[in-house]
């Protein structure tokens, strides 16, 4: 019984910090994966998926934690979320410009006949 009690005390003391550290590591690594993939090239769809996965990891870790580490992980995530929004808007603007260019070329072709 004494051995069981000591084991339980050990687990209660050290297990939460181990889980806490593992959760922080997962959140950090999910953000680093975005950074690494962005360095070599990434599509918007893949970027959005990676940001979504990172959001889950960061939110899971940072929930109810007001630490400097949680703050920096949330800040990095915020910047990736903002980049996704800008990328999505700029992609839309680029597509609109391509459509307008195509229309102008169609009109130019009509005038060349």
N, CA, C and O atoms as a DFTB+ gen file, in Angstrom:
452 C
 N C O
     1  1       0.824      -1.202       0.000
     2  2       0.000       0.000       0.000
     3  2       0.864       1.261       0.000
     4  3       0.560       2.245      -0.674
     5  1       1.951       1.204       0.775
     6  2       2.841       2.352       0.850
     7  2       3.490       2.632      -0.511
     8  3       3.639       3.786      -0.912
     9  1       3.871       1.562      -1.213
    10  2       4.479       1.707      -2.539
    11  2       3.474       2.314      -3.519
    12  3       3.824       3.173      -4.329
    13  1       2.235       1.862      -3.438
    14  2       1.170       2.387      -4.291
    15  2       0.972       3.876      -4.025
    16  3       0.844       4.662      -4.964
    17  1       0.947       4.266      -2.760
    18  2       0.753       5.663      -2.384
    19  2       1.901       6.521      -2.899
    20  3       1.677       7.610      -3.429
    21  1       3.128       6.034      -2.744
    22  2       4.276       6.788      -3.243
    23  2       4.235       6.922      -4.766
    24  3       4.575       7.972      -5.312
    25  1       3.823       5.868      -5.438
    26  2       3.704       5.908      -6.888
    27  2       2.653       6.929      -7.301
    28  3       2.869       7.714      -8.224
    29  1       1.537       6.914      -6.627
    30  2       0.468       7.867      -6.943
    31  2       0.916       9.306      -6.695
    32  3       0.614      10.189      -7.497
    33  1       1.617       9.550      -5.618
    34  2       2.112      10.901      -5.328
    35  2       3.090      11.343      -6.411
    36  3       3.037      12.475      -6.891
    37  1       3.988      10.425      -6.788
    38  2       4.943      10.724      -7.848
    39  2       4.221      11.092      -9.138
    40  3       4.564      12.079      -9.788
    41  1       3.227      10.298      -9.503
    42  2       2.477      10.552     -10.733
    43  2       1.723      11.875     -10.664
    44  3       1.689      12.628     -11.637
    45  1       1.129      12.151      -9.528
    46  2       0.375      13.395      -9.379
    47  2       1.272      14.628      -9.449
    48  3       0.839      15.695      -9.885
    49  1       2.500      14.477      -9.025
    50  2       3.418      15.613      -9.040
    51  2       4.054      15.801     -10.413
    52  3       4.089      16.916     -10.933
    53  1       4.554      14.722     -10.998
    54  2       5.358      14.842     -12.205
    55  2       4.600      14.636     -13.518
    56  3       5.018      15.156     -14.553
    57  1       3.518      13.905     -13.495
    58  2       2.786      13.646     -14.729
    59  2       2.192      14.911     -15.337
    60  3       2.328      15.105     -16.545
    61  1       1.541      15.783     -14.569
    62  2       0.987      17.002     -15.182
    63  2       2.056      17.868     -15.849
    64  3       1.813      18.425     -16.920
    65  1       3.230      17.989     -15.235
    66  2       4.271      18.811     -15.856
    67  2       4.807      18.154     -17.125
    68  3       5.171      18.849     -18.073
    69  1       4.857      16.831     -17.152
    70  2       5.295      16.127     -18.365
    71  2       4.276      16.310     -19.481
    72  3       4.648      16.541     -20.632
    73  1       3.001      16.207     -19.149
    74  2       1.941      16.414     -20.139
    75  2       1.948      17.867     -20.616
    76  3       1.789      18.141     -21.806
    77  1       2.134      18.786     -19.678
    78  2       2.213      20.217     -19.986
    79  2       3.355      20.478     -20.965
    80  3       3.177      21.203     -21.944
    81  1       4.525      19.893     -20.710
    82  2       5.685      20.083     -21.581
    83  2       5.448      19.463     -22.949
    84  3       5.834      20.040     -23.966
    85  1       4.820      18.296     -22.986
    86  2       4.537      17.639     -24.257
    87  2       3.548      18.464     -25.072
    88  3       3.699      18.586     -26.287
    89  1       2.553      19.023     -24.425
    90  2       1.568      19.858     -25.100
    91  2       2.226      21.119     -25.664
    92  3       1.915      21.540     -26.778
    93  1       3.127      21.712     -24.899
    94  2       3.852      22.890     -25.367
    95  2       4.724      22.522     -26.561
    96  3       4.796      23.275     -27.533
    97  1       5.377      21.384     -26.496
    98  2       6.244      20.931     -27.593
    99  2       5.426      20.712     -28.866
   100  3       5.859      21.093     -29.953
   101  1       4.233      20.094     -28.737
   102  2       3.384      19.875     -29.917
   103  2       2.966      21.197     -30.552
   104  3       2.980      21.344     -31.774
   105  1       2.595      22.160     -29.704
   106  2       2.187      23.475     -30.215
   107  2       3.347      24.146     -30.931
   108  3       3.181      24.680     -32.027
   109  1       4.508      24.121     -30.318
   110  2       5.700      24.731     -30.909
   111  2       6.053      24.063     -32.235
   112  3       6.311      24.743     -33.228
   113  1       6.064      22.743     -32.250
   114  2       6.435      22.009     -33.464
   115  2       5.433      22.238     -34.594
   116  3       5.825      22.292     -35.759
   117  1       4.151      22.373     -34.270
   118  2       3.161      22.628     -35.324
   119  2       3.414      23.982     -35.980
   120  3       3.199      24.134     -37.183
   121  1       3.862      24.957     -35.213
   122  2       4.187      26.267     -35.766
   123  2       5.500      26.223     -36.553
   124  3       5.619      26.864     -37.597
   125  1       6.481      25.473     -36.055
   126  2       7.751      25.343     -36.763
   127  2       7.575      24.621     -38.098
   128  3       8.293      24.913     -39.053
   129  1       6.635      23.688     -38.176
   130  2       6.359      22.997     -39.438
   131  2       5.858      23.986     -40.488
   132  3       6.218      23.888     -41.661
   133  1       5.030      24.935     -40.067
   134  2       4.548      25.963     -40.999
   135  2       5.733      26.780     -41.499
   136  3       5.865      27.032     -42.696
   137  1       6.586      27.186     -40.579
   138  2       7.749      27.984     -40.948
   139  2       8.638      27.237     -41.948
   140  3       9.064      27.802     -42.955
   141  1       8.906      25.982     -41.664
   142  2       9.772      25.189     -42.539
   143  2       9.146      24.992     -43.912
   144  3       9.827      25.109     -44.930
   145  1       7.861      24.696     -43.941
   146  2       7.188      24.471     -45.226
   147  2       7.111      25.759     -46.026
   148  3       7.257      25.738     -47.249
   149  1       6.885      26.869     -45.360
   150  2       6.811      28.162     -46.052
   151  2       8.166      28.521     -46.668
   152  3       8.221      29.169     -47.713
   153  1       9.244      28.106     -46.028
   154  2      10.578      28.392     -46.558
   155  2      10.840      27.708     -47.893
   156  3      11.572      28.235     -48.730
   157  1      10.240      26.533     -48.093
   158  2      10.487      25.794     -49.340
   159  2       9.345      25.920     -50.336
   160  3       9.470      25.483     -51.480
   161  1       8.242      26.510     -49.916
   162  2       7.096      26.709     -50.803
   163  2       5.888      25.930     -50.315
   164  3       5.996      24.777     -49.898
   165  1       4.749      26.574     -50.375
   166  2       3.520      25.961     -49.882
   167  2       2.339      26.584     -50.623
   168  3       2.359      27.768     -50.958
   169  1       1.330      25.786     -50.868
   170  2       0.105      26.315     -51.487
   171  2      -0.768      26.935     -50.408
   172  3      -0.608      26.646     -49.222
   173  1      -1.680      27.776     -50.823
   174  2      -2.599      28.402     -49.868
   175  2      -3.407      27.344     -49.135
   176  3      -3.572      27.433     -47.918
   177  1      -3.914      26.348     -49.847
   178  2      -4.729      25.311     -49.194
   179  2      -3.938      24.552     -48.140
   180  3      -4.438      24.303     -47.043
   181  1      -2.701      24.184     -48.469
   182  2      -1.856      23.481     -47.493
   183  2      -1.537      24.385     -46.304
   184  3      -1.519      23.938     -45.157
   185  1      -1.287      25.658     -46.594
   186  2      -1.000      26.619     -45.530
   187  2      -2.185      26.735     -44.574
   188  3      -2.015      26.730     -43.355
   189  1      -3.390      26.838     -45.144
   190  2      -4.587      26.956     -44.302
   191  2      -4.782      25.719     -43.434
   192  3      -5.162      25.835     -42.269
   193  1      -4.525      24.539     -43.988
   194  2      -4.644      23.300     -43.203
   195  2      -3.634      23.286     -42.069
   196  3      -3.966      22.930     -40.938
   197  1      -2.406      23.673     -42.369
   198  2      -1.363      23.673     -41.340
   199  2      -1.664      24.694     -40.246
   200  3      -1.419      24.435     -39.067
   201  1      -2.189      25.841     -40.630
   202  2      -2.544      26.862     -39.635
   203  2      -3.694      26.348     -38.760
   204  3      -3.705      26.569     -37.549
   205  1      -4.658      25.663     -39.379
   206  2      -5.760      25.075     -38.601
   207  2      -5.263      24.053     -37.603
   208  3      -5.708      24.039     -36.455
   209  1      -4.343      23.195     -38.023
   210  2      -3.771      22.199     -37.109
   211  2      -2.990      22.866     -35.981
   212  3      -3.090      22.468     -34.820
   213  1      -2.213      23.886     -36.338
   214  2      -1.440      24.599     -35.328
   215  2      -2.358      25.314     -34.346
   216  3      -2.075      25.365     -33.149
   217  1      -3.451      25.862     -34.849
   218  2      -4.409      26.549     -33.971
   219  2      -4.941      25.595     -32.912
   220  3      -5.060      25.956     -31.741
   221  1      -5.258      24.387     -33.328
   222  2      -5.742      23.388     -32.368
   223  2      -4.685      23.115     -31.294
   224  3      -4.991      23.103     -30.102
   225  1      -3.442      22.896     -31.725
   226  2      -2.369      22.578     -30.777
   227  2      -2.088      23.746     -29.832
   228  3      -1.946      23.558     -28.624
   229  1      -2.009      24.957     -30.396
   230  2      -1.720      26.136     -29.572
   231  2      -2.869      26.406     -28.607
   232  3      -2.640      26.659     -27.425
   233  1      -4.099      26.353     -29.103
   234  2      -5.251      26.595     -28.230
   235  2      -5.342      25.546     -27.136
   236  3      -5.677      25.865     -25.996
   237  1      -5.046      24.296     -27.472
   238  2      -5.078      23.223     -26.469
   239  2      -4.038      23.476     -25.385
   240  3      -4.300      23.267     -24.200
   241  1      -2.869      23.923     -25.795
   242  2      -1.821      24.200     -24.814
   243  2      -2.122      25.462     -24.010
   244  3      -2.033      25.459     -22.782
   245  1      -2.472      26.521     -24.695
   246  2      -2.577      27.840     -24.060
   247  2      -3.851      28.031     -23.241
   248  3      -3.955      28.976     -22.459
   249  1      -4.816      27.133     -23.420
   250  2      -6.085      27.258     -22.693
   251  2      -5.822      27.346     -21.192
   252  3      -5.179      26.469     -20.614
   253  1      -6.305      28.371     -20.589
   254  2      -6.180      28.593     -19.143
   255  2      -4.735      28.769     -18.672
   256  3      -4.454      28.619     -17.482
   257  1      -3.818      29.085     -19.587
   258  2      -2.432      29.325     -19.183
   259  2      -2.078      30.754     -19.557
   260  3      -2.252      31.173     -20.701
   261  1      -1.595      31.471     -18.607
   262  2      -1.162      32.840     -18.857
   263  2       0.333      32.886     -18.623
   264  3       0.810      33.462     -17.646
   265  1       1.074      32.261     -19.550
   266  2       2.523      32.220     -19.421
   267  2       3.145      32.950     -20.603
   268  3       2.491      33.202     -21.615
   269  1       4.405      33.278     -20.452
   270  2       5.130      33.934     -21.541
   271  2       5.193      33.015     -22.760
   272  3       5.042      33.469     -23.894
   273  1       5.414      31.730     -22.522
   274  2       5.478      30.762     -23.612
   275  2       4.155      30.716     -24.375
   276  3       4.141      30.760     -25.605
   277  1       3.048      30.629     -23.643
   278  2       1.726      30.607     -24.290
   279  2       1.523      31.878     -25.104
   280  3       0.979      31.833     -26.207
   281  1       1.954      32.995     -24.568
   282  2       1.812      34.273     -25.269
   283  2       2.574      34.301     -26.582
   284  3       2.053      34.766     -27.596
   285  1       3.801      33.808     -26.569
   286  2       4.587      33.794     -27.807
   287  2       4.032      32.808     -28.837
   288  3       4.039      33.091     -30.035
   289  1       3.557      31.667     -28.376
   290  2       2.955      30.705     -29.304
   291  2       1.689      31.295     -29.929
   292  3       1.457      31.144     -31.128
   293  1       0.876      31.966     -29.116
   294  2      -0.342      32.596     -29.632
   295  2      -0.001      33.742     -30.587
   296  3      -0.709      33.956     -31.571
   297  1       1.064      34.470     -30.308
   298  2       1.479      35.570     -31.180
   299  2       1.931      35.034     -32.541
   300  3       1.553      35.570     -33.582
   301  1       2.732      33.985     -32.522
   302  2       3.171      33.379     -33.785
   303  2       1.964      32.898     -34.580
   304  3       1.881      33.118     -35.789
   305  1       1.030      32.240     -33.899
   306  2      -0.182      31.755     -34.557
   307  2      -0.980      32.915     -35.144
   308  3      -1.464      32.824     -36.272
   309  1      -1.120      33.985     -34.403
   310  2      -1.852      35.157     -34.883
   311  2      -1.249      35.689     -36.181
   312  3      -1.973      36.034     -37.115
   313  1       0.073      35.751     -36.231
   314  2       0.728      36.238     -37.454
   315  2       0.479      35.294     -38.625
   316  3       0.275      35.752     -39.750
   317  1       0.492      33.989     -38.382
   318  2       0.185      33.040     -39.458
   319  2      -1.277      33.167     -39.899
   320  3      -1.573      33.070     -41.090
   321  1      -2.180      33.381     -38.959
   322  2      -3.596      33.566     -39.317
   323  2      -3.778      34.841     -40.141
   324  3      -4.535      34.855     -41.111
   325  1      -3.090      35.898     -39.756
   326  2      -3.184      37.151     -40.521
   327  2      -2.581      36.968     -41.911
   328  3      -3.120      37.485     -42.890
   329  1      -1.476      36.242     -42.007
   330  2      -0.865      35.978     -43.315
   331  2      -1.829      35.198     -44.199
   332  3      -1.911      35.449     -45.401
   333  1      -2.555      34.257     -43.615
   334  2      -3.528      33.469     -44.385
   335  2      -4.630      34.367     -44.932
   336  3      -5.051      34.210     -46.078
   337  1      -5.095      35.302     -44.118
   338  2      -6.150      36.213     -44.569
   339  2      -5.647      37.116     -45.693
   340  3      -6.344      37.319     -46.687
   341  1      -4.452      37.652     -45.539
   342  2      -3.884      38.524     -46.570
   343  2      -3.674      37.738     -47.854
   344  3      -3.980      38.219     -48.944
   345  1      -3.151      36.530     -47.719
   346  2      -2.900      35.682     -48.886
   347  2      -4.195      35.386     -49.616
   348  3      -4.250      35.445     -50.844
   349  1      -5.240      35.066     -48.861
   350  2      -6.537      34.749     -49.458
   351  2      -7.100      35.961     -50.195
   352  3      -7.595      35.828     -51.315
   353  1      -7.029      37.141     -49.578
   354  2      -7.529      38.369     -50.213
   355  2      -6.691      38.695     -51.437
   356  3      -7.232      39.039     -52.488
   357  1      -5.373      38.589     -51.310
   358  2      -4.527      38.932     -52.453
   359  2      -4.734      37.949     -53.598
   360  3      -4.690      38.337     -54.766
   361  1      -4.960      36.676     -53.270
   362  2      -5.247      35.683     -54.316
   363  2      -6.526      36.073     -55.050
   364  3      -6.603      35.974     -56.274
   365  1      -7.513      36.512     -54.304
   366  2      -8.767      36.946     -54.903
   367  2      -8.538      38.156     -55.805
   368  3      -9.091      38.222     -56.903
   369  1      -7.729      39.111     -55.351
   370  2      -7.429      40.297     -56.157
   371  2      -6.640      39.933     -57.410
   372  3      -6.876      40.492     -58.481
   373  1      -5.711      39.004     -57.277
   374  2      -4.941      38.555     -58.443
   375  2      -5.881      37.910     -59.453
   376  3      -5.795      38.186     -60.649
   377  1      -6.782      37.047     -58.970
   378  2      -7.740      36.394     -59.875
   379  2      -8.630      37.418     -60.575
   380  3      -8.923      37.281     -61.763
   381  1      -9.060      38.444     -59.840
   382  2      -9.885      39.494     -60.450
   383  2      -9.108      40.220     -61.541
   384  3      -9.656      40.537     -62.597
   385  1      -7.834      40.481     -61.281
   386  2      -7.011      41.163     -62.294
   387  2      -6.799      40.289     -63.516
   388  3      -6.813      40.795     -64.638
   389  1      -6.602      38.988     -63.328
   390  2      -6.473      38.079     -64.467
   391  2      -7.770      38.046     -65.281
   392  3      -7.738      38.034     -66.512
   393  1      -8.904      38.030     -64.587
   394  2     -10.191      38.029     -65.292
   395  2     -10.366      39.312     -66.096
   396  3     -10.813      39.276     -67.243
   397  1     -10.016      40.435     -65.499
   398  2     -10.133      41.714     -66.191
   399  2      -9.180      41.776     -67.386
   400  3      -9.531      42.313     -68.436
   401  1      -7.984      41.231     -67.224
   402  2      -7.033      41.194     -68.338
   403  2      -7.576      40.334     -69.474
   404  3      -7.445      40.695     -70.643
   405  1      -8.193      39.185     -69.132
   406  2      -8.777      38.314     -70.160
   407  2      -9.897      39.027     -70.912
   408  3     -10.001      38.905     -72.133
   409  1     -10.734      39.769     -70.190
   410  2     -11.814      40.516     -70.827
   411  2     -11.243      41.576     -71.778
   412  3     -11.736      41.761     -72.890
   413  1     -10.209      42.256     -71.322
   414  2      -9.596      43.294     -72.163
   415  2      -8.992      42.676     -73.422
   416  3      -9.088      43.254     -74.504
   417  1      -8.373      41.507     -73.285
   418  2      -7.796      40.839     -74.456
   419  2      -8.876      40.368     -75.418
   420  3      -8.670      40.394     -76.631
   421  1     -10.020      39.939     -74.902
   422  2     -11.135      39.538     -75.775
   423  2     -11.626      40.734     -76.574
   424  3     -11.899      40.622     -77.769
   425  1     -11.736      41.874     -75.912
   426  2     -12.164      43.094     -76.594
   427  2     -11.124      43.520     -77.630
   428  3     -11.471      43.952     -78.729
   429  1      -9.853      43.392     -77.270
   430  2      -8.794      43.754     -78.214
   431  2      -8.828      42.860     -79.440
   432  3      -8.603      43.317     -80.561
   433  1      -9.109      41.585     -79.222
   434  2      -9.176      40.640     -80.341
   435  2     -10.311      41.009     -81.285
   436  3     -10.163      40.927     -82.504
   437  1     -11.454      41.419     -80.715
   438  2     -12.586      41.833     -81.538
   439  2     -12.209      43.005     -82.443
   440  3     -12.598      43.056     -83.610
   441  1     -11.453      43.936     -81.890
   442  2     -11.057      45.136     -82.642
   443  2     -10.005      44.836     -83.703
   444  3      -9.851      45.597     -84.658
   445  1      -9.285      43.738     -83.542
   446  2      -8.240      43.388     -84.504
   447  2      -8.809      42.706     -85.730
   448  3      -8.097      42.569     -86.725
   449  1     -10.051      42.274     -85.707
   450  2     -10.654      41.566     -86.852
   451  2     -10.967      42.491     -87.965
   452  3     -11.476      42.061     -89.000
